Amino acid sequence: MRLIDACEAKAVIKDLRKTIDREIPGATLGTVMGLISCYIDAQPTIDAEPVRHGEWQKTPSTSDEYELKYECPFCKFEIILEGYGDEGIFNYCPRCGAKMDGGTEKR
């Protein structure tokens, strides 16, 4: 598998369509698909950041005994929940995007 910029690929394919209409009128579907495949292959590979997995770390609250405070183990983003449970806690960190699915990866 190879990651490419889909927006850039769409722009290239849109330009390719105009070129085909102008230079190869009546091109068959096979010809068009072959050209599109070549253009996709020519797109540069992009780097992707791997997904991090962890779980929210419960931290002591300083203001209220009914307040629950959680911290992302990667970027230290804090979530404060009021009440008796952890309903409403995110399954990902809104700041760094780490999945909070119980993984043990630490930064």
C-alpha positions, 0 to 999 in steps of 0.5 A, a space after each residue: 500500500 502507498 499513501 498519496 494526496 487524493 486531492 492532488 490526484 483528483 486535480 491531475 485526473 481532472 486535467 487529464 480528462 480535458 487533455 484526453 477530450 482534446 487530444 484523443 477524441 473517442 478514446 475507449 474506457 480501457 485507454 482512459 483507465 490505463 492513463 488514469 492508472 499511470 497518473 496515479 502511479 506517478 503521484 508522489 508518496 506522502 508520509 503519514 504519522 502512525 496512530 498512537 494508542 493509549 488510555 486516558 490517565 486519571 489525575 487528581 482533581 484540585 477543585 471538586 470531589 465530584 470532578 474527574 480529570 483525565 490526561 492524554 499520556 502523549 500530549 498531556 491534554 486534560 479533560 475535566 468531567 463533572 459528575 459520578 462517571 466517565 460518560 462523555 470521555 472521548 475515545 481519542 485525544 482532540 489535541 494529538 489524535 491518539 486513540 484511547 482504546 486501552 493500548 499501552 504505547 507510551 511516548 
